[in-house]
Each structure stands twice: as structure tokens, then as C-alpha cells.
Amino acid sequence: RALDARFGRNAIIRDDKDLINRVPPVQRRAFEAMQERLRILQTTVRMESSDKIVSERRQRAVGRGRGIDMNGL
């Protein structure tokens, strides 16, 4: 969330070339050194979030198929 708020949604994953211009000059070396790790982190978080959404949708579909309301649990 912090990366999205600071640089824009998925800016690190997209490898936005303008990112470095949004980092203060004194922090640029550190940012460049961490950029690949930040990309991996953001990609992992996106995948986990997508997996969670898919799982929740499947649970709701199964619940509807059985006539069970899972929202109250």
C-alpha cells in the first residue's frame, strides 16, 4: 500500500522509468539498490491478494450452491 501511495498503483512492477525522479536525490542510490526487491515484494503481494479474492469467490459460490449464507460466519 505504501509503495502504491508513494509511486502509484503497480508503478514498481511496471518498471516506470520516471520512478527515480520521484525519489529525493540523497535517497536515489538506496532506492536503486532496493528496486528489484521492491518489485518482488509488490508482485508477491499482488499474487497473494488475487489468490485470496479467488478463494473467497469460490467459497461464496459453493455456499450459494448449497443454499448456505457464508456472510454471517
MDAnalysis code that builds the backbone (N, CA, C; Angstrom):
import MDAnalysis as mda
import numpy as np

u = mda.Universe.empty(219, n_residues=73, atom_resindex=np.repeat(np.arange(73), 3), trajectory=True)
u.add_TopologyAttr("name", ["N", "CA", "C"] * 73)
u.add_TopologyAttr("resid", np.arange(1, 74))
u.add_TopologyAttr("resname", ["ARG", "ALA", "LEU", "ASP", "ALA", "ARG", "PHE", "GLY", "ARG", "ASN", "ALA", "ILE", "ILE", "ARG", "ASP", "ASP", "LYS", "ASP", "LEU", "ILE", "ASN", "ARG", "VAL", "PRO", "PRO", "VAL", "GLN", "ARG", "ARG", "ALA", "PHE", "GLU", "ALA", "MET", "GLN", "GLU", "ARG", "LEU", "ARG", "ILE", "LEU", "GLN", "THR", "THR", "VAL", "ARG", "MET", "GLU", "SER", "SER", "ASP", "LYS", "ILE", "VAL", "SER", "GLU", "ARG", "ARG", "GLN", "ARG", "ALA", "VAL", "GLY", "ARG", "GLY", "ARG", "GLY", "ILE", "ASP", "MET", "ASN", "GLY", "LEU"])
u.atoms.positions = np.array([
    [0.822, -1.198, 0.000],
    [0.000, 0.000, 0.000],
    [0.860, 1.253, 0.000],
    [1.932, 1.194, 0.795],
    [2.811, 2.363, 0.881],
    [3.474, 2.653, -0.467],
    [3.901, 1.601, -1.163],
    [4.508, 1.808, -2.480],
    [3.498, 2.372, -3.465],
    [2.273, 1.856, -3.433],
    [1.222, 2.371, -4.313],
    [0.925, 3.838, -3.998],
    [0.854, 4.160, -2.722],
    [0.561, 5.545, -2.321],
    [1.697, 6.478, -2.737],
    [2.910, 6.008, -2.627],
    [4.069, 6.860, -2.915],
    [4.313, 7.029, -4.407],
    [4.187, 5.932, -5.174],
    [4.585, 5.960, -6.581],
    [3.451, 5.736, -7.568],
    [2.288, 5.319, -7.095],
    [1.179, 4.996, -7.986],
    [1.010, 3.497, -8.067],
    [-0.196, 3.066, -8.341],
    [-0.509, 1.639, -8.342],
    [0.370, 0.883, -9.330],
    [1.052, -0.128, -8.813],
    [1.891, -1.029, -9.611],
    [3.042, -0.344, -10.342],
    [3.414, 0.850, -9.932],
    [4.497, 1.570, -10.617],
    [5.813, 0.808, -10.539],
    [6.064, 0.149, -9.425],
    [7.303, -0.619, -9.275],
    [7.273, -1.831, -10.207],
    [6.158, -2.530, -10.248],
    [6.020, -3.712, -11.106],
    [6.150, -3.323, -12.580],
    [5.556, -2.216, -12.949],
    [5.592, -1.766, -14.347],
    [6.965, -1.272, -14.765],
    [7.868, -1.100, -13.781],
    [9.211, -0.582, -14.050],
    [9.125, 0.800, -14.686],
    [8.283, 1.630, -14.103],
    [8.097, 3.005, -14.559],
    [9.438, 3.732, -14.532],
    [9.880, 4.233, -15.661],
    [11.196, 4.872, -15.780],
    [11.249, 6.210, -15.040],
    [10.113, 6.775, -14.724],
    [10.046, 8.068, -14.045],
    [10.154, 7.928, -12.522],
    [10.170, 6.716, -12.010],
    [10.200, 6.489, -10.562],
    [11.362, 7.196, -9.880],
    [12.531, 7.085, -10.454],
    [13.725, 7.634, -9.819],
    [13.608, 9.143, -9.634],
    [12.854, 9.797, -10.492],
    [12.672, 11.249, -10.375],
    [11.770, 11.618, -9.202],
    [11.033, 10.654, -8.683],
    [10.146, 10.908, -7.547],
    [10.835, 10.642, -6.205],
    [12.088, 10.211, -6.274],
    [12.858, 9.919, -5.067],
    [13.857, 11.072, -4.858],
    [13.937, 11.582, -3.627],
    [14.909, 12.655, -3.361],
    [16.330, 12.208, -3.730],
    [17.142, 13.117, -4.258],
    [18.495, 12.754, -4.708],
    [19.324, 11.997, -3.666],
    [19.218, 12.342, -2.393],
    [20.024, 11.679, -1.369],
    [19.581, 10.228, -1.152],
    [18.382, 9.854, -1.588],
    [17.872, 8.500, -1.391],
    [17.924, 7.648, -2.652],
    [18.367, 8.213, -3.750],
    [18.312, 7.500, -5.032],
    [19.184, 6.256, -5.092],
    [20.374, 6.313, -4.542],
    [21.235, 5.124, -4.574],
    [20.594, 3.975, -3.808],
    [20.054, 4.287, -2.639],
    [19.396, 3.249, -1.829],
    [18.175, 2.704, -2.563],
    [17.405, 3.593, -3.188],
    [16.214, 3.152, -3.928],
    [16.608, 2.246, -5.084],
    [17.628, 2.629, -5.828],
    [18.077, 1.810, -6.951],
    [18.534, 0.434, -6.469],
    [19.207, 0.393, -5.328],
    [19.675, -0.877, -4.779],
    [18.510, -1.766, -4.342],
    [17.426, -1.173, -3.892],
    [16.276, -1.937, -3.384],
    [15.192, -2.166, -4.423],
    [15.288, -1.541, -5.561],
    [14.196, -1.562, -6.530],
    [13.778, -2.968, -6.939],
    [14.717, -3.862, -7.188],
    [14.361, -5.224, -7.594],
    [13.651, -5.957, -6.452],
    [14.111, -5.757, -5.234],
    [13.455, -6.372, -4.076],
    [12.045, -5.822, -3.896],
    [11.884, -4.537, -4.127],
    [10.552, -3.929, -4.023],
    [9.623, -4.496, -5.099],
    [10.156, -4.727, -6.287],
    [9.364, -5.308, -7.386],
    [8.900, -6.715, -6.993],
    [9.790, -7.508, -6.431],
    [9.441, -8.860, -5.998],
    [8.388, -8.804, -4.894],
    [8.592, -7.913, -3.940],
    [7.629, -7.759, -2.848],
    [6.253, -7.376, -3.374],
    [6.198, -6.384, -4.245],
    [4.912, -5.926, -4.765],
    [4.248, -7.019, -5.610],
    [5.009, -7.739, -6.388],
    [4.462, -8.835, -7.194],
    [3.887, -9.922, -6.295],
    [4.615, -10.268, -5.250],
    [4.161, -11.301, -4.314],
    [2.869, -10.889, -3.627],
    [2.804, -9.652, -3.176],
    [1.597, -9.150, -2.510],
    [0.414, -9.177, -3.471],
    [0.621, -8.790, -4.711],
    [-0.463, -8.798, -5.705],
    [-0.959, -10.226, -5.939],
    [-0.038, -11.170, -6.046],
    [-0.432, -12.563, -6.285],
    [-1.208, -13.114, -5.099],
    [-0.751, -12.836, -3.888],
    [-1.448, -13.316, -2.696],
    [-2.834, -12.698, -2.592],
    [-2.936, -11.425, -2.916],
    [-4.229, -10.747, -2.877],
    [-5.183, -11.353, -3.903],
    [-4.675, -11.623, -5.101],
    [-5.501, -12.237, -6.144],
    [-5.954, -13.627, -5.730],
    [-5.049, -14.401, -5.144],
    [-5.396, -15.746, -4.680],
    [-6.485, -15.689, -3.606],
    [-6.380, -14.729, -2.718],
    [-7.375, -14.578, -1.647],
    [-8.749, -14.244, -2.228],
    [-8.774, -13.352, -3.195],
    [-10.044, -12.967, -3.823],
    [-10.674, -14.168, -4.522],
    [-9.875, -14.924, -5.258],
    [-10.379, -16.106, -5.960],
    [-10.932, -17.119, -4.957],
    [-10.207, -17.333, -3.863],
    [-10.646, -18.273, -2.842],
    [-11.975, -17.835, -2.219],
    [-12.095, -16.552, -1.907],
    [-13.341, -16.041, -1.334],
    [-14.506, -16.197, -2.299],
    [-14.263, -15.965, -3.567],
    [-15.325, -16.115, -4.574],
    [-15.764, -17.566, -4.694],
    [-14.803, -18.475, -4.640],
    [-15.142, -19.903, -4.700],
    [-15.978, -20.310, -3.493],
    [-15.598, -19.833, -2.307],
    [-16.344, -20.154, -1.101],
    [-17.772, -19.632, -1.183],
    [-17.947, -18.431, -1.702],
    [-19.305, -17.882, -1.848],
    [-20.108, -18.695, -2.853],
    [-19.459, -19.102, -3.945],
    [-20.162, -19.883, -4.973],
    [-20.593, -21.231, -4.410],
    [-19.730, -21.869, -3.648],
    [-20.078, -23.156, -3.032],
    [-21.215, -22.953, -2.046],
    [-21.140, -21.900, -1.259],
    [-22.188, -21.599, -0.282],
    [-23.526, -21.340, -0.943],
    [-23.508, -20.620, -2.049],
    [-24.760, -20.349, -2.775],
    [-25.322, -21.629, -3.368],
    [-24.420, -22.493, -3.846],
    [-24.856, -23.763, -4.429],
    [-25.538, -24.657, -3.410],
    [-25.147, -24.533, -2.178],
    [-25.736, -25.346, -1.119],
    [-26.830, -24.595, -0.382],
    [-27.034, -23.345, -0.742],
    [-28.057, -22.550, -0.061],
    [-27.616, -22.054, 1.290],
    [-26.319, -21.971, 1.517],
    [-25.784, -21.523, 2.799],
    [-25.249, -20.108, 2.639],
    [-25.585, -19.236, 3.565],
    [-25.090, -17.865, 3.551],
    [-23.803, -17.818, 4.352],
    [-22.665, -17.648, 3.692],
    [-21.362, -17.634, 4.363],
    [-21.032, -16.266, 4.947],
    [-21.803, -15.233, 4.600],
    [-21.504, -13.876, 5.079],
    [-21.676, -13.741, 6.581],
    [-22.532, -14.531, 7.187],
    [-22.791, -14.420, 8.607],
    [-21.752, -15.101, 9.482],
    [-20.827, -15.832, 8.867],
    [-19.812, -16.574, 9.641],
    [-18.649, -15.704, 9.995],
])
